Amino acid sequence: MKDVQLRYVCSECGHTESKWAGRCPECGAWNSFEEESFVPEKKAGTKNVSGVIDSSIKRLEEVSSDSAVRLASGYDELDRVLGGGVMVPSSVLIGGDPGIGKSTLMLEMLSYLSLNNDVLYVSGEESPGQVRQRGERLGLPLSNIFIYCDTRLEMLEQTIEKLKPRVIVVDSLQTLSTASVASLQGSPNQVRACCLALSMLAKKIGSSIFFVGHVTKDGNIAGPKIVEHMVDTVLYFETAENGIRLLRAVKNRFGSVDEIGLFEMDSKGLHGLKDPTEVFLSSRGEDELPPGIAFTSIVEGSRTFVVEIQALVVPAKSGLQRIYSDKVDNARVSRVAAILERHAGLRLTDQDIYVNVAGGVKLNDVSIELPLAMALYSSKINRSLPGSLVSFGELSLAGEVRNVPFMERKMKASRDLGFKKVVAPYAKNIRSDEGLIAVKSIKTAIKSAFLI
């Protein structure tokens, strides 16, 4: 073909260059450029994909918004992360490690939705027999689920236009290919073209489409820079301790990205976790709390629960401090340790620091800085904190304990779980009660906690 040209595409982010380069200028990945053939698009006779968009000009207040509806997925946890249910029409990308339960979640969702809607499961990796065996093992009703096993985009588009299903699941996006793109199946250019075409088609016919995406060795959905801006919602599946699965939204045009969904897997499939406290708090008596343990209350969207922060401080073998923490950012741990050394007289520069969170959930809220400091201090002096104590607050470099959002929600959640004492930042708008210890500095907070 005379019109075929060559270019180099970064396998990590999809950035293109006319010649090979050792390092991608967009994402910084080394040796990530792969050669790809392509046919330049012609301005004349280009396929029109704007059938989804009304090209007429009108005032925004005149635009109707009644066409979009939400469908219950059968999972309260999934509906919570999606913003209240499956939005129709919409496009959703869900990624996660192999075997984490992406296909199981999608099949169970389709089984529930098929009771009142036409649904289509597009399997590019499994045969129809394999999908049926998995559905029967999970005890799902499969009579109303249509399955299609073909990786050719053009054939899939014809099937979707003929069937017009309400909900579509593509498992997985990397298996699709189109003849209009002269590159290998699963390449960034193929992924981009297939995702765009199917997203536009789904919105044109009024359907919701879910793309299952593979994860790279760095833990990212393959081709994130190419695909994420094309879909309405991006979900990530993570594995925590005890087999718990966490579902997070990193992009959501129809809801909040602060929600978190909790699932547990057994032989019957995925089940929503109703009580997070069973996972994030260890079962021990109030008088059995070992040194280095502190409790805090966190808010994830509409959900508030208490988690356990664990810290271990031991002498450094090399004489230089090392920090081991994958559930709390290392920079935050290092900053809290420096604040303790400067304002609480605790020498940590020659100590190795290990930090963990029970249940395996990652904590990014600034309010965990005060309980983290409590846990580090407790481990260093080898003295336990009271088992009925919960703390939260942000620490400034000057040693101040600063206010954090949702303080009253965090206090109420702690009291409901039986915690009697709360060490929190001083705030004028917070009603004082018998169990509240309002503090302004880290030194006062530590003294109040250990004198209870």
Buried (B, 14 or more C-beta within 10 A) or exposed (E): EEEEEEBBBBBBBBBBBEEEBEEBEBBEBEEBBBEBBBEEEEEEEEEEEEEEEEEEEEEEEEEEEEEEEBBBBBBEBBBBBBBBBBBBBBBBBBBBBEEBBBBBBBBBBBBBBBEEBBBBBBBBBBEEEEBBEBBEEBEBEBEBBBBBBBBEBEEBBEBBEEBEBBBBBBBBBBBBBBEBBBBEBBBBBBBBBBBBBBBBBBBBBEBBBBBBBBBBEEEBBBBBBBBBEBBBBBBBBBBBBEEBBBBBBBBBEBBEBBBBBBBBBEEEBBBBBEEBBEBBBEEEEEEEBEBBBBBBBBBBBEBBBBBBBBBBBEEBEEEEBEBEBEBBBBEBBBBBBEBBBEBBEBEBEEBBBBBBBBBBBEBEBBBBBBBBBBBBBBBBEEEBBBBBBBBBBBBEEEBBBBBBEBBEBBBEBBBEBEBBBBBBBBBEEBEEEEBBBBBBBBBBBBEBBBEE
